[in-house]
Amino acid sequence: MKASRPALRTPRSLIRPIIRRLHGYIPGEQPKIKDLIKLNTNENSYPPSPKVLAAIKEAIDGRLRLYPNPTAQLLREDLARFHGCEASNIIVGNGSDELLAIATRAFVEPDRSVLARCEAREGASALKAGVTARSTVQFFTPSYSLYPVLAEIHGARTNAVPLARDFGLPTTQQLRREKIWDFHAALSFITTPNAPSGRGYSTTELAALCDAQRGVTILDEAYVDFASENALELGLKHPHVLIARTFSKAYSLCFQRVGYFVGHPELIAALDKVRDSYNVNGLGQIAAQATLGALAYYKGNFRKIIATRERFSLELTQLGFDVFPSQTNFMLMRPPRFAAREWLDRLRSEKILVRWFNTPEVVNYLRVTVGTDVEADAMLRAAKRILRALG
Ligand SMILES: *Cc1c(COP(=O)(O)O)cnc(C)c1O
């Protein structure tokens, strides 16, 4: 008697349809080639403070065999002092990216019609959309391209609403009139200052938007230390507003992966239930604490980067680049003479790495990180050589 064997399953058939058709987030390149000037991922060109490096080195011993503090307790207490709030207002993540993902899982219902559509293979029999705000992840475009990926993974609906042509935030009246923004969406992400445009938003306009919002609203302030205003107070004032911050960009700590949210203790507690028990690695916690003990050093770096940004912008403008004003450590610019895509390649042959996004709103632009004066000068020289070669 032959035992009947179950049909062989292909690995593909084992993967949820929604994940099969997912386009994952594409991070900027981390090149292996040396001596490339890296202006493509908005890392800080200045190293961490010597105090931070010393604190990390000091912590590297037999303690590495132990689990780190599961709630990043000491770091949260330091952050609470820094921001004038309680530790219960703060959750720390493995980078703020992790917290953005956890927020999607904690606040948004997967939409069964989105899931069913995927199962019916690319919408062959699109069910009548059980469209509900509770399943909607909302954001402006262009902004951080991770948001739609998080929504897709979760089986949520997305509502992508265009910013003004100059990347300004539409007013609440405009959003109401045009009925394109859902004030009841379960989760709205607002990148402020905006990426990839670099445009800053005033606390007044953000406050008006937050007042009108009914769902959880995350103000993603990844670049706020380079801006003239921040909206932290809105996270402490409103129960539905969370402020996302990171040690990556302004505090030169991308490698360590430490970010955090500030907001109402009940939302923070909900996120806390969803995260992994030991989500923030021990050396990261130590590095972030030491960073808070060396703020004068970082403020000096912010000043330098802002000064470089203003000069860099002026000189690029003189070369014919159309540079948007920036409140961040990067600038969005439309290059002269030929397409942004071609500039990307030509700059790369000049050993300058910048970022180009193949998305309609910004396809004609390059995003260039503001590093040191030396790096800015190298890019300016490369741009001049490229333009000269054209004759
Ligand atoms: C870089 C970035 C983040 C993520 O920062 P990490 O803390 O390194 O995960 C979040 N939001 C925006 C807009 C960013 O540019």
The ligand as an SDF file (V2000), in Angstrom:
LIG
                    3D

 15 15  0  0  0  0  0  0  0  0999 V2000
   15.9670   58.5230    8.6910 C   0  0  0  0  0  0  0  0  0  0  0  0
   14.5140   58.6830    8.9340 C   0  0  0  0  0  0  0  0  0  0  0  0
   13.8530   57.9250    9.8860 C   0  0  0  0  0  0  0  0  0  0  0  0
   14.4560   56.7350   10.5590 C   0  0  0  0  0  0  0  0  0  0  0  0
   15.4120   56.9460   11.4390 O   0  0  0  0  0  0  0  0  0  0  0  0
   16.0210   55.7500   12.2890 P   0  0  0  0  0  0  0  0  0  0  0  0
   15.8780   56.2100   13.6750 O   0  0  0  0  0  0  0  0  0  0  0  0
   17.4250   55.6250   11.8190 O   0  0  0  0  0  0  0  0  0  0  0  0
   15.2230   54.4980   12.0340 O   0  0  0  0  0  0  0  0  0  0  0  0
   12.5220   58.1910   10.1330 C   0  0  0  0  0  0  0  0  0  0  0  0
   11.8600   59.1350    9.4520 N   0  0  0  0  0  0  0  0  0  0  0  0
   12.4520   59.8700    8.5000 C   0  0  0  0  0  0  0  0  0  0  0  0
   11.6750   60.9000    7.7820 C   0  0  0  0  0  0  0  0  0  0  0  0
   13.8000   59.6560    8.2150 C   0  0  0  0  0  0  0  0  0  0  0  0
   14.3760   60.3480    7.2330 O   0  0  0  0  0  0  0  0  0  0  0  0
  1  2  1  0
  2  3  1  0
  2 14  2  0
  3  4  1  0
  3 10  2  0
  4  5  1  0
  5  6  1  0
  6  7  2  0
  6  8  1  0
  6  9  1  0
 10 11  1  0
 11 12  2  0
 12 13  1  0
 12 14  1  0
 14 15  1  0
M  END
$$$$
